[in-house]
Amino acid sequence: MKVKSFEDLEIWQLARELNKFVFLATEKEPFSKDFRFRDQIRAAAGSTMDNIAEGFERGGNKELTQFLSIAKASNAEVRSQSYRAFDQNYLSETQYEELLAKTDTLSRKISKLIQYIKNSTYKGPKFD
């Protein structure tokens, strides 16, 4: 499948799902009342999907891999914050485990795409 837009990327779709999950998990008390922490984890989740999109739209593999690395780091921030949220009893064990699974899967898939791009001879983001 030829990738024509960032929306075609599985990692962007997974990041979007992560973002939705984070927003739903943070809209209930007591998480919703911890404004700074709530906003921080939401921003990190949004940054993950936004950096994938921005990197894709830049037009070159070097910039794409740079932005994918930033997205991977933002995803790691969400993962770390998941532990904090669970420790504060802001997340149920089920939410916590699902959030860790989502961030782990996304991290591995971003890494694989970065490796694929680095090994590719094609010089633009619309790869096969």
C-alpha positions as CSV (number, residue, x, y, z in Angstrom):
1,M,0.0,0.0,0.0
2,K,1.3,3.4,-1.0
3,V,1.2,5.9,1.9
4,K,-0.2,9.2,0.5
5,S,-1.0,11.0,3.7
6,F,-0.1,10.8,7.4
7,E,-3.6,9.5,8.0
8,D,-2.6,6.3,6.1
9,L,0.1,5.5,8.6
10,E,-0.8,2.9,11.1
11,I,1.3,4.6,13.7
12,W,-0.7,7.8,13.3
13,Q,-3.9,5.9,13.7
14,L,-2.6,4.2,16.8
15,A,-1.4,7.6,18.2
16,R,-4.9,9.0,17.5
17,E,-6.4,6.1,19.5
18,L,-3.9,6.7,22.3
19,N,-4.9,10.4,22.4
20,K,-8.6,9.5,22.6
21,F,-7.9,7.0,25.4
22,V,-5.9,9.6,27.4
23,F,-8.7,12.2,27.0
24,L,-11.4,9.8,28.2
25,A,-9.3,8.6,31.1
26,T,-8.5,12.1,32.3
27,E,-12.0,13.6,32.1
28,K,-13.1,11.9,35.3
29,E,-12.3,12.9,38.9
30,P,-9.9,12.9,40.5
31,F,-7.7,13.1,37.4
32,S,-9.8,15.9,35.9
33,K,-9.1,18.1,38.9
34,D,-5.4,17.8,38.8
35,F,-5.2,20.4,36.0
36,R,-1.5,20.5,35.5
37,F,-1.0,16.8,35.3
38,R,-4.1,16.2,33.2
39,D,-3.0,18.9,30.7
40,Q,0.6,17.5,30.7
41,I,-0.4,13.9,29.8
42,R,-3.0,15.2,27.2
43,A,-0.3,17.4,25.6
44,A,2.2,14.5,25.4
45,A,-0.5,12.2,23.8
46,G,-1.4,15.0,21.3
47,S,2.3,15.6,20.6
48,T,2.8,12.0,19.7
49,M,0.2,12.1,16.9
50,D,1.0,15.6,15.8
51,N,4.7,14.9,15.4
52,I,4.0,11.9,13.2
53,A,1.8,14.2,11.0
54,E,4.3,17.0,10.9
55,G,7.2,14.8,10.1
56,F,5.3,13.2,7.2
57,E,4.4,16.6,5.7
58,R,8.0,17.8,5.8
59,G,8.7,15.9,2.7
60,G,12.1,14.2,3.4
61,N,13.2,11.0,5.1
62,K,15.7,12.8,7.4
63,E,13.0,15.2,8.8
64,L,10.5,12.4,9.0
65,T,12.8,10.2,11.1
66,Q,13.6,13.3,13.3
67,F,9.9,13.9,14.0
68,L,9.2,10.2,14.5
69,S,11.9,10.2,17.2
70,I,10.2,13.2,18.8
71,A,6.8,11.3,18.6
72,K,8.5,8.3,20.2
73,A,9.8,10.4,23.0
74,S,6.3,12.0,23.6
75,N,4.8,8.5,23.6
76,A,7.4,7.5,26.3
77,E,6.3,10.6,28.3
78,V,2.7,9.3,28.2
79,R,4.0,5.9,29.3
80,S,5.9,7.3,32.3
81,Q,3.0,9.5,33.2
82,S,0.8,6.4,33.2
83,Y,2.8,5.1,36.2
84,R,2.4,8.4,38.0
85,A,-1.4,8.4,37.3
86,F,-1.8,4.8,38.5
87,D,0.3,5.6,41.6
88,Q,-2.0,8.5,42.4
89,N,-5.1,6.3,41.9
90,Y,-6.1,8.4,38.9
91,L,-6.4,5.3,36.7
92,S,-7.9,1.9,37.4
93,E,-5.6,-1.1,37.0
94,T,-7.4,-1.9,33.7
95,Q,-6.9,1.6,32.3
96,Y,-3.3,1.5,33.4
97,E,-2.5,-1.8,31.8
98,E,-4.3,-0.7,28.6
99,L,-2.4,2.5,28.5
100,L,0.9,0.7,29.0
101,A,0.0,-1.7,26.2
102,K,-0.9,1.1,23.8
103,T,2.3,3.0,24.4
104,D,4.4,-0.1,24.2
105,T,2.9,-1.2,20.8
106,L,3.2,2.3,19.4
107,S,6.8,2.7,20.5
108,R,7.8,-0.6,18.8
109,K,6.0,0.3,15.6
110,I,7.5,3.8,15.5
111,S,11.0,2.2,15.9
112,K,10.3,-0.3,13.1
113,L,9.2,2.5,10.8
114,I,12.3,4.6,11.6
115,Q,14.5,1.6,10.8
116,Y,12.6,1.0,7.6
117,I,13.0,4.6,6.5
118,K,16.7,4.6,7.4
119,N,17.3,1.5,5.3
120,S,15.2,2.8,2.4
121,T,16.7,4.3,-0.8
122,Y,13.6,6.3,-1.4
123,K,14.0,9.9,-0.3
124,G,10.5,11.0,0.4
125,P,7.9,10.1,3.0
126,K,5.4,8.6,0.5
127,F,7.0,5.2,0.6
128,D,5.7,1.8,-0.5
